Structures are given as structure tokens and as C-alpha cells.
Amino acid sequence: MTDRVILLVEDNRDDEELTLRALAKSKITNPVVVVRDGVEALDWMFRRGTHANRADHEVPQVVLLDLKLPKIDGLEVLRELRANEATKLVPVVILTSSVEEQDLVRGYGLGANSYIRKPVDFTQFVEAVRQLGLYWLVLNEPIPR
């Protein structure tokens, strides 16, 4: 049996806390794994480095991916996920504060399933996360594993 894990790739602790609070307020109870840079995200996804012993059943139902990350940026993480047969179909939602049009175009070009700009207002952010959770965790049919 697979856990319906949410992988949150976020280096900003305030944004991490905001996202976790929004998930809780939206009654999304899936386990959330938080990684704080692009290298750690790839290590977790590919079960290497400090995440080599990650359980097989712990696979992400959805990846919430920030773009501005240390070590390897979010677009490179996305490129590597899409280039690998084992992860190319995992849903990736870019969740970023970037307003740069080129990030949006590149994100979709690299295979992002969705691109959401983080609203500044907490109430709007909670609503965005609620809808995101409803779609990706309840309505969307995941790929059989």
C-alpha cells in the first residue's frame, strides 16, 4: 500500500510554515515530507544520499515545488524528474512567489502539471491550497503503482 505523501520542496521556513498551516486549515491530513533544497528533493525522490533508506511505499501523490531553491533550482529539479522513467509522471505543482513570465513558460515547458503563484494574503493562500488539495489528493486519479 502506498502512502499518499505530499512532498513539499521549500527553502523558506516562513513559506513552509504557511503551507503546512494552510494544509491543516484545509483539513488535508496527508503526510507531508519537507525538503529544503533541490539536491535534497532529488535525493528523496530517487532514494539516494540521506534518503537512501526511504520506504518504497512512501511515494509522493503530488510534489509542491518552489522555484528559487539553494543548490539546484526548482526548474532543474523538474527537468530531472521528467527525464527519469520512474518519476516522469509524478504530478508536480510549481508553488512559487515568482512573477517572472519566463519561469511560468519554462515550468510548463519542462512538464509541470500546474503553476500557482503564492498569494500574499493568508486567506487567499489557504483557499488556493484547499483547492489544490481537493484536486490533486481527492479528485485526481493517481497513476497505479
C-alpha positions as CSV (number, residue, x, y, z in Angstrom):
1,M,0.0,0.0,0.0
2,T,1.3,3.5,-0.8
3,D,1.1,6.4,1.5
4,R,-0.4,9.5,-0.2
5,V,2.5,11.7,0.7
6,I,2.9,15.3,-0.2
7,L,6.5,16.3,-1.0
8,L,7.0,20.0,-0.2
9,V,10.2,21.4,-1.7
10,E,10.6,24.8,0.1
11,D,13.7,26.5,1.4
12,N,11.9,29.4,3.1
13,R,10.8,28.4,6.6
14,D,8.1,31.0,6.8
15,D,6.6,29.8,3.5
16,E,6.9,26.2,4.7
17,E,5.0,27.0,7.9
18,L,2.4,29.0,5.9
19,T,1.9,26.0,3.6
20,L,1.7,23.5,6.4
21,R,-0.8,25.7,8.3
22,A,-2.9,26.1,5.1
23,L,-2.9,22.4,4.6
24,A,-4.0,21.8,8.2
25,K,-6.7,24.5,8.0
26,S,-8.0,22.9,4.8
27,K,-8.2,19.6,6.6
28,I,-5.6,17.9,4.4
29,T,-4.2,15.2,6.6
30,N,-1.8,13.5,4.2
31,P,1.7,13.1,5.5
32,V,3.9,16.0,4.3
33,V,7.6,15.5,3.7
34,V,9.6,18.7,3.7
35,V,12.9,19.1,1.9
36,R,14.7,22.4,1.7
37,D,16.8,22.4,-1.4
38,G,16.9,20.9,-4.9
39,V,19.6,18.3,-4.1
40,E,17.6,17.0,-1.1
41,A,14.5,16.9,-3.3
42,L,16.2,14.7,-5.9
43,D,17.8,12.6,-3.2
44,W,14.4,12.0,-1.6
45,M,12.7,11.2,-5.0
46,F,15.5,8.9,-6.1
47,R,16.2,7.3,-2.7
48,R,19.8,8.3,-2.5
49,G,22.1,10.0,0.0
50,T,20.5,10.6,3.3
51,H,17.2,9.4,1.9
52,A,18.5,6.0,0.5
53,N,16.5,4.1,3.1
54,R,13.2,5.9,2.4
55,A,10.4,3.3,2.4
56,D,9.3,2.0,-1.1
57,H,5.7,2.7,-0.3
58,E,6.4,6.4,0.6
59,V,5.8,7.9,-2.9
60,P,4.5,11.4,-3.5
61,Q,0.9,11.8,-4.6
62,V,2.0,15.3,-5.6
63,V,5.2,17.4,-5.4
64,L,4.8,21.1,-4.4
65,L,7.9,22.7,-5.8
66,D,9.3,26.1,-5.2
67,L,11.5,27.5,-7.9
68,K,14.0,29.6,-6.0
69,L,16.0,26.9,-4.2
70,P,19.5,26.6,-3.0
71,K,22.0,24.1,-4.6
72,I,19.7,23.2,-7.6
73,D,16.8,25.4,-8.6
74,G,13.3,24.1,-8.9
75,L,13.3,24.1,-12.7
76,E,16.3,21.8,-12.8
77,V,14.6,19.5,-10.2
78,L,11.6,19.4,-12.5
79,R,13.8,18.7,-15.5
80,E,15.5,15.8,-13.7
81,L,12.2,14.3,-12.5
82,R,10.7,14.4,-16.0
83,A,13.9,12.8,-17.5
84,N,13.6,9.8,-15.3
85,E,11.3,6.9,-16.2
86,A,10.4,6.3,-12.5
87,T,9.3,9.9,-11.8
88,K,8.3,11.4,-15.1
89,L,4.6,11.0,-14.4
90,V,4.6,12.2,-10.8
91,P,2.3,15.3,-10.5
92,V,4.4,18.4,-9.9
93,V,2.8,21.7,-8.9
94,I,5.0,24.7,-9.0
95,L,4.2,26.7,-5.9
96,T,6.2,29.9,-6.1
97,S,6.2,33.6,-5.5
98,S,7.9,34.2,-8.8
99,V,6.1,36.6,-11.1
100,E,8.5,36.1,-14.0
101,E,6.7,35.0,-17.1
102,Q,9.8,33.1,-18.2
103,D,9.5,30.9,-15.1
104,L,5.9,30.1,-15.9
105,V,6.7,29.3,-19.6
106,R,9.8,27.2,-18.7
107,G,7.9,25.4,-15.9
108,Y,5.2,24.2,-18.2
109,G,7.7,23.5,-20.9
110,L,9.5,21.2,-18.6
111,G,6.3,19.3,-17.7
112,A,4.8,21.0,-14.7
113,N,1.2,19.9,-14.1
114,S,0.3,23.2,-12.6
115,Y,1.8,26.6,-11.8
116,I,0.5,28.5,-8.8
117,R,1.7,31.9,-7.6
118,K,1.7,32.1,-3.8
119,P,-0.9,34.7,-2.8
120,V,0.4,37.2,-0.3
121,D,-2.9,37.2,1.7
122,F,-3.1,34.1,4.1
123,T,-6.9,33.7,3.4
124,Q,-6.3,33.5,-0.3
125,F,-3.4,31.2,0.2
126,V,-5.5,28.8,2.3
127,E,-8.1,28.8,-0.4
128,A,-5.5,28.1,-3.1
129,V,-4.1,25.2,-1.0
130,R,-7.6,23.8,-0.3
131,Q,-8.4,23.7,-3.9
132,L,-5.0,22.2,-4.8
133,G,-5.5,19.5,-2.2
134,L,-9.1,18.8,-3.3
135,Y,-8.0,18.3,-6.9
136,W,-4.6,16.5,-6.5
137,L,-5.4,14.4,-3.4
138,V,-9.2,13.7,-3.8
139,L,-10.4,14.2,-7.4
140,N,-7.4,13.3,-9.5
141,E,-6.8,9.6,-10.2
142,P,-3.2,8.8,-9.4
143,I,-1.1,6.5,-11.6
144,P,-1.3,2.9,-10.3
145,R,1.9,1.9,-8.6
